[in-house]
Amino acid sequence: MIACMMLFSTAMFAEKGDMWLGGGFSYGLSSDYKNFGIGVKGQYELLEKFRADAMVTYFFRHEVSEEIKASFFDISINAQYLFGEDDFHYYPLAGFTFLGYSENAVGFPSEFKFGYNLGAGAEYNFSDKVKVYGELKYQIVTDRSRLIPSIGVMFAL
């Protein structure tokens, strides 16, 4: 909670940095379930090599067993520190997730859990306005932990 407050207070007092908006595809991997997701992602540069990243992803319904079909709704907020030069960057990421889980229903999730994200990613800037990214993060959530690889494209605002 304190880390989130520090992150957002830094953002409020920092000069306006680069902002990016885009989307991508994710695949949630767990021993119990696997499902494909699509999401919207935004980034804001807080400092020269430090940025905040938020992504909202809907993971489509997938048959877990004959009786259970599961879908997920995930909101993740992460901090990233960039390494690399020019057009290629790589970064560790850490943050929080708010996960909604739904069994055998379409619509509003029936169960909500908070958790943590740990992972890494890389991005390549094709120009000042377009970049592609790939990430691999592990979500630590009680009874719902999983590995999530993601790819996508971002556009400068």
N, C-alpha and C positions, 0 to 999 in steps of 0.2 A: 504494500500500500504506500509506504514511504517512497519507494523507488518510483512508483507511478507519479506521485505528487512532484517529485524532483524533476522527472522527465517533462511533465507538462508545464511546470513553472519555468524551466529552461526554454521551452518552446515559446512561451509568452514573451520572454525578454530578448530572445535572439532576433537578429535582423532577419528579414524575410529571406528564406533560402529557396533552393530549387524545389518545385513541387511536380510530382508525376502521378498520373492516373492510368490505369490499364486493367487488364484481366488475364486470367489464365485457367489452366486445367490442373486438377490435383487428383491423386489417387490415394485413398485411405487404406492402409495395410495393417491388419491385425490378424491374430491367429483365429479369431472367431468370425470376422467379417472383412470384406474388401468392397469398396465402392468408389465410383467415379464422381468427381465434383467439378463444379464450375464456379469461378469467383471473380470478385472485383477487388482491386488492390490500389492503395494510395500510399505515397511516400512524401515525407517532408524533411528537408535537410535542416537539422538543428544547428550543427557546427560543420566545419569544413569536411570532416571525415565521419561524422556521426549523424545518424538520421533515425526518425521514427517511421514505422511501417505498419499499416493496418490492412487487413484482408477479411472480407466476408465471403464465405464459401458455402454453397449448398451441395451436399453429397446425396446423390440420387438413391432411391430405394433399391435395396439389394436383398436377395433371399439369403438369410442366415441359415434357416432350416425350413422344413416344409410348413411349419406353423408361423415362422417369424420372418417378416420383411422389415428391414431397418433403414432409416434415413437419418442424416445428420445436418445440422445447421451450425456453422462454426464462425465465431468472430475472434480474430487474433490480433493482438497489438504487440509489436516487437521493436526492440532497439537493435540497430546494426552499426558496426564499425567497419568502414571500408579500407581495404588494402588494395594495392595495385596502382597502376598508372594509366594515363590517357583513356583509352576506350574500354579496357578490361578491368573489372574489379571483382574481388571476392570478399566475403564477409562472414563472420560468425553472427548468429542472431540468438536473442533470448527475449522472452516475453511471457505474456499471459494469454489464455484462451478462455472463451465462454462457449461451451458446447451444449447444443440442444439435441436431444435424441428422441426419435419417435419410432415405435414399433407398430406395424400393421395399420398405420394411419397416414393419411395425406393431410398436410396442413401444419398446424401449430405443434411444435415438439411437446412431448409429454413429460420429459425429464431434462433438467438443466444441471450442468456441473461446471465448476471452475477448474482450471489447470494451468500448466506451464508449458512453454515451448523452448526447446533447445535445438540448434541446428546450424546449418551453414548454407551459403548460396554463392552464386557467381552471376555476373551480368556483362553483357557486351553492348556498347553504345554504337549503333549504326550511324547515328548523327547526333546533333545537339537536341533533337526532338524525339528520337525513337531508340528504344533499347529492348533487348530480350533478356530474360532471366531464367535461372533454374535454381531451385532450392530443395533441400532435404531437411526436414525438421521432425523431431520426435515430440509428440504431445503427451504430457504426463497428466492423466486425468484418472481419478479413481474408477476402476472397472471399465474404462474406455480408452486406455493408453494405446497409441498407435504411431506408426511411421508414416509420414506423408511427403512423397515427392511431388513437386509442382514445377510447371513451366508456364511462361507467359510473355506478354509484350506490354511495354509501358510507353506512354506518350507524355512529353513535357507540357506543362500548363503555362 
